[in-house]
Amino acid sequence: MGNTLITPNVIAMEALMQLENNLVMGNLVHRAYKKEFVKIGSTVSIRKPVKFVASDGATRVNQNVSESTTSIVINKRKHVSWEFSSEELTLDIKDYSERYIKPAMIALDNIVDSDLSDLYKDVPACVGSAATTPFSFATSIQLVGTWMDDNAVPRDNRKLVLDPDGYWTMLAGQTALAQTSGIVEGAYRNARLGVIGGYEIFQDQNIKSHTKGTFSAGTINGSNQTGTNILINSTTGTFVVGDIITMAGCYNVNPISGVALPGLKQFALTAAEAAAATDIHITPSIITSGAYKTCSASPTTGQTPTIIGSHVSNLAFVKQAFALVMVPLEMPDGAAFKARESRNGMSVRVIKAYDVDNDTDIIRLDIMYGVKTIYPELAVRLLG
């Protein structure tokens, strides 16, 4: 049987399938599909997963259950393009995909995952030891699981994404166990960790390393400070976006009960601060009372914040923590060979042009998207 001529729709469908199959972070986060066409740089609204706050006392307090929205900027436009001969369009789609489409989509997948992994900077909480690769259940799952339980993170569909060093080190640790469990069998035979302690574990080479700022001195300047802007005496050294700090006297609290937990509250720097800075910008906001209380008390004046060391930012989270919004691109009128496929919150466009002088075709695959942290309190960095 002869090969069927490959059409633009066939290419687009195959590209979309490869996009879904090869994403790591992109398949684990909240995805909202915007049906309307938008331009690069446009801001769209997506529905945020619903969150409730428990009310006190016997008197019923009704809560608004309508889904809230958040805005996300569609500022990522990526493509892969290549040239080939007309005869190659007569290949079987499996051959064509293996030679062209799959490598192209892996390149695009890699960029999407990298952009999502870079959202670690919005996550203020961390467990583990900076610059020490997690190597066992006790140095990974136990730590992130305890933190998530203490902080009332839902137990369903928890994910842990490790860099290659962390993944293979964890894999070695699991294979050292008695060879009677399915986990160990899967680790030996398939180099796969699977689900451990309620966490589905993935590897992603795009997990980021964070190099901390040079901050070494500077004290909290004033008592009873709240909010996201904290006054500090002139600093020695710098802060960079994504640095994590703790401040004396300011303890973490259970978000449901408001009861203080043993560890200090962790905050992420949302803006770079140069040496001699007199204030710092942090997340989450310091709130010391009420239903949205985030910490036990304001930082103790006169004390120096502690900065977490440079580290690999492995991520444990549930899907509501981060969002990927991929939108369909418009179809140009001047292109005859074109198609667009959208499914499950993803969209790929294919366009081909013909070079009559060289009897070659030029094809491109395009995606357009935006990423955003929605609920950073539903994620934690596992330091490596």
C-alpha positions in Angstrom: 0.0 0.0 0.0 1.4 3.4 -1.0 1.9 6.2 1.5 -0.8 8.8 2.0 0.1 12.4 1.2 0.7 14.2 4.5 -1.8 17.1 4.8 -1.5 20.1 7.1 -4.1 18.7 9.4 -2.2 15.5 9.8 0.9 17.4 10.7 -0.9 19.6 13.1 -2.6 16.7 14.9 0.7 14.8 15.1 2.5 17.9 16.5 -0.2 18.4 19.1 0.1 14.8 20.2 3.9 15.1 20.5 3.5 18.4 22.4 1.2 16.6 25.0 3.4 13.5 25.2 6.7 15.2 25.9 5.7 18.0 28.3 6.6 17.5 31.9 5.6 20.6 33.9 3.1 21.6 31.3 1.1 18.4 31.9 1.1 18.9 35.7 -0.3 22.4 36.1 -3.6 24.1 35.8 -4.5 24.7 32.1 -7.2 27.1 30.9 -8.0 27.2 27.2 -8.9 30.6 25.8 -11.1 30.2 22.7 -10.8 33.8 21.5 -7.8 34.7 19.4 -5.4 37.2 21.1 -2.3 38.9 20.0 1.1 38.5 21.6 1.3 40.7 24.7 -2.5 40.5 25.3 -3.8 39.9 28.8 -6.5 37.3 29.2 -8.5 36.1 32.2 -8.5 32.6 33.4 -10.6 30.9 36.1 -8.8 30.3 39.3 -9.5 27.0 41.1 -12.0 27.6 43.9 -10.7 28.1 47.5 -12.8 28.2 50.7 -12.0 29.6 54.1 -13.6 27.9 57.2 -15.8 30.2 59.3 -15.9 30.3 63.1 -18.9 29.6 65.3 -22.4 28.2 64.9 -23.8 31.0 62.8 -23.6 30.2 59.2 -21.4 32.5 57.1 -22.2 32.2 53.4 -19.2 32.3 51.0 -19.3 33.4 47.4 -18.6 30.2 45.4 -18.4 31.9 42.1 -15.1 31.2 40.4 -12.7 34.1 40.7 -10.4 35.0 37.8 -6.8 36.1 37.4 -5.1 37.8 34.5 -2.3 36.3 32.6 -0.1 37.9 29.9 0.3 35.9 26.7 3.9 36.9 26.1 5.5 33.7 24.9 5.6 33.1 21.1 7.7 30.2 20.0 8.2 28.3 16.8 10.4 25.7 15.0 11.0 25.9 11.3 12.8 23.6 8.8 13.3 23.1 5.1 12.7 19.8 3.2 12.0 18.5 -0.3 8.5 18.0 -1.7 9.1 14.2 -2.0 9.3 14.0 1.8 5.6 14.9 2.2 4.9 11.5 0.7 6.5 9.7 3.7 4.4 7.8 6.1 3.3 10.1 9.0 5.2 7.9 11.5 8.4 8.3 9.6 7.8 12.0 9.0 7.0 12.5 12.7 10.1 10.7 13.8 12.4 12.7 11.5 10.9 16.1 11.9 7.8 16.7 14.0 8.9 14.9 17.2 12.3 16.7 17.4 10.6 20.0 16.7 8.0 19.6 19.4 10.6 18.4 21.9 12.4 21.7 21.4 9.1 23.6 22.0 8.2 21.4 25.0 11.6 22.2 26.5 10.9 25.9 26.3 7.4 25.6 27.9 8.7 23.5 30.7 11.6 25.9 31.3 9.2 28.8 31.6 7.1 27.0 34.1 10.0 25.8 36.1 11.2 29.4 36.4 8.1 30.1 38.4 9.9 28.7 41.4 10.9 32.3 42.2 7.3 32.9 43.3 7.4 30.0 45.8 8.5 31.2 49.3 8.5 27.9 51.1 11.3 25.5 51.1 12.4 22.3 52.8 15.7 20.3 52.7 19.3 21.5 52.7 20.7 23.9 50.2 23.4 22.5 47.9 22.6 18.9 49.1 20.9 16.5 46.7 17.9 14.8 48.2 18.8 11.1 48.3 16.1 9.3 50.3 12.5 9.2 51.4 13.5 11.1 54.6 15.3 13.8 52.6 12.5 14.3 50.1 9.0 12.9 50.4 8.9 13.0 54.2 10.0 16.7 54.1 7.6 18.0 51.4 4.8 15.8 52.7 5.1 17.1 56.3 5.2 20.7 55.0 2.2 20.3 52.8 0.2 18.6 55.6 1.1 21.3 58.1 0.1 24.0 55.6 -3.2 22.3 54.6 -2.3 21.6 51.0 -4.8 19.1 49.4 -3.5 15.6 49.4 -4.9 14.7 46.0 -2.6 14.7 43.0 0.5 15.9 44.6 3.5 16.1 42.3 7.3 16.2 42.8 9.5 17.3 39.9 13.2 16.7 40.4 16.3 17.8 38.4 18.2 14.8 36.9 20.7 14.6 39.7 17.9 14.5 42.3 15.9 12.0 40.3 18.7 9.5 39.7 20.0 9.9 43.3 16.5 9.1 44.6 16.2 6.2 42.2 19.4 4.7 43.5 18.1 5.1 47.1 14.9 3.2 46.2 16.7 0.3 44.5 18.6 -0.2 47.7 15.4 -1.4 49.5 14.3 -5.0 49.7 13.3 -6.1 46.3 9.7 -7.0 47.1 7.9 -3.8 46.3 6.5 -2.6 43.0 8.4 0.7 43.5 11.7 -1.1 43.5 10.8 -3.4 40.6 9.8 -0.4 38.5 13.0 1.4 39.6 15.2 -1.4 38.5 13.4 -2.5 35.3 12.2 0.9 34.0 14.3 3.5 35.7 11.1 5.0 37.0 10.1 6.1 40.5 6.3 6.2 40.0 4.2 7.1 43.0 5.9 7.2 46.5 4.1 8.4 49.6 1.3 9.9 47.6 3.6 11.9 45.3 3.9 11.2 41.6 7.6 11.8 40.8 8.9 13.3 37.6 12.2 14.3 36.2 12.7 17.6 34.3 16.1 18.9 33.1 14.6 22.3 33.2 14.4 22.5 37.0 16.3 25.7 37.9 19.3 26.4 40.1 19.0 29.5 42.2 22.1 31.6 43.1 21.3 33.7 46.1 22.1 37.4 46.6 25.1 38.5 48.6 23.1 39.9 51.6 25.1 39.5 54.9 24.0 42.3 57.2 21.1 44.7 57.9 18.4 44.6 60.6 14.6 44.9 60.7 13.9 48.6 61.2 10.6 49.0 63.2 8.2 46.8 65.1 4.7 45.7 64.1 5.4 45.8 60.4 2.9 44.1 58.0 2.3 43.8 54.3 4.8 43.1 51.5 7.2 46.0 52.0 9.5 45.6 55.1 11.7 48.4 56.3 15.3 47.4 57.0 18.4 49.2 58.1 20.9 49.8 55.3 21.9 46.4 54.0 25.3 45.0 53.3 25.1 42.9 50.1 22.2 42.4 47.7 19.0 40.4 47.3 17.9 38.8 44.0 14.4 37.8 42.9 13.6 34.4 44.3 15.8 34.6 47.4 14.2 33.1 50.5 14.5 34.7 53.9 13.3 34.1 57.4 12.9 36.8 60.1 13.1 36.3 63.8 9.9 36.3 65.8 7.8 35.7 62.6 6.6 32.0 62.7 4.5 30.1 60.2 0.9 29.3 60.9 -1.6 26.7 59.9 -3.7 28.5 57.2 -6.9 26.9 58.5 -6.6 27.2 62.3 -4.1 30.0 62.5 -2.1 28.1 65.1 1.6 28.8 65.1 3.8 26.1 63.7 7.4 25.3 64.9 9.3 26.8 61.9 9.8 30.5 61.0 7.7 31.8 58.1 9.6 31.8 54.8 9.4 34.7 52.4 10.5 35.1 48.8 12.0 38.3 47.5 9.8 39.8 44.7 12.3 42.5 43.6 16.0 42.7 43.4 17.5 44.9 46.1 20.9 46.6 45.7 23.5 47.0 48.5 22.5 49.7 51.0 18.7 49.0 50.4 16.4 50.3 53.2 13.4 48.2 52.4 12.7 44.8 50.9 9.7 43.5 48.9 8.5 40.0 49.9 5.7 37.5 49.3 3.5 36.4 51.0 2.2 39.5 52.7 2.7 39.6 56.5 -0.8 39.3 58.0 -0.8 38.6 61.7 -4.6 38.3 62.4 -7.9 37.4 60.8 -9.0 34.7 58.4 -6.1 35.2 56.0 -3.4 35.2 58.7 0.0 34.2 57.3 2.3 34.4 60.3 2.3 34.5 64.1 3.7 38.0 64.5 5.6 40.8 62.8 9.4 40.4 62.5 11.4 41.3 65.6 12.9 44.8 65.1 16.7 44.9 65.3 17.2 41.3 64.1 19.0 40.3 60.9 17.0 38.2 58.3 18.5 34.9 57.4 18.9 34.1 53.7 18.7 30.5 52.4 21.8 29.4 50.5 22.1 28.8 46.7 20.2 25.7 45.7 18.5 23.6 43.0 14.8 24.4 43.1 13.0 21.1 42.8 9.3 21.6 43.1 6.5 19.8 45.0 3.0 21.1 44.2 -0.6 20.4 43.3 -1.8 21.6 39.9 -3.6 24.6 41.2 -0.3 26.2 42.2 0.7 27.2 38.6 -1.1 27.9 35.3 -0.3 27.4 31.6 -2.5 29.2 29.1 -1.9 28.3 25.5 -4.0 30.1 22.9 -4.7 29.4 19.3 -2.9 31.5 16.7 -4.7 33.2 13.9 -4.5 31.6 10.4 -3.0 33.8 7.7 -5.1 34.3 4.6 -2.1 34.0 2.3 -1.1 30.5 3.2 -2.7 27.6 1.3 -1.0 24.8 3.3 -2.1 25.5 6.9 -3.8 24.0 9.9 -4.4 24.4 13.6 -5.3 21.8 16.2 -6.4 22.5 19.7 -7.1 20.1 22.5 -6.9 19.9 26.3 -5.8 23.5 26.7 -3.1 23.2 24.1 -2.9 24.5 20.5 -0.4 24.1 17.6 -0.4 25.8 14.2 1.4 24.6 11.1 2.1 26.6 8.0 4.1 25.6 4.9 5.5 27.8 2.1 7.0 26.7 -1.2 10.3 27.8 -2.7 9.8 27.4 -6.5 13.5 28.1 -7.3 14.9 25.2 -5.2 11.8 23.0 -5.2 11.8 22.9 -1.4 9.2 23.5 1.2 9.6 25.5 4.4 7.4 24.5 7.3 6.9 26.0 10.7 5.2 25.0 13.9 4.0 27.7 16.2 2.7 28.0 19.8 1.7 31.0 21.9 1.2 30.9 25.6 1.6 32.5 29.0 2.6 31.1 32.4 1.8 32.3 35.9 1.8 31.3 39.6 -1.7 31.2 40.9 -1.5 29.9 44.5 2.2 29.8 45.6 1.1 28.5 49.0 0.2 25.2 47.3 3.9 24.6 46.4 7.2 24.1 48.1 10.8 24.0 46.9 12.7 20.9 47.8 16.3 22.2 48.0 19.1 20.4 46.2 
